[in-house]
Amino acid sequence: MEETIQELADAIYRDKVRRARAMSVSEKMGDGPELFADSLERMRAGLRSEFPQADSVEIEEKLRGQLDRLNRLHEHGIYEKSSR
């Protein structure tokens, strides 16, 4: 059973890679905002699951906090103070 699932997962991944390679640069760039919006919705779903009593305003605040943390982590060490 696990082998069948892994074979299916591998086939799906290969198909995604083939389709991505066949896309033009402009198509890939156009998909960026949609992929970002999908990621945000998944993050919101995770937050709603983790904090079921939170209203939509609280979820958006928590989402912004997560994005800020991810941004700081991503930018860590990139920017340094000027020595002027």
Secondary structure by P-SEA (a helix, b strand, c coil): caaaaaaaaaaaaaaaaaaaaaccaaaaaaaaaaaaaaaaaaaaaaaaaacccccaaaaaaaaaaaaaaaaaaaaccccccccc
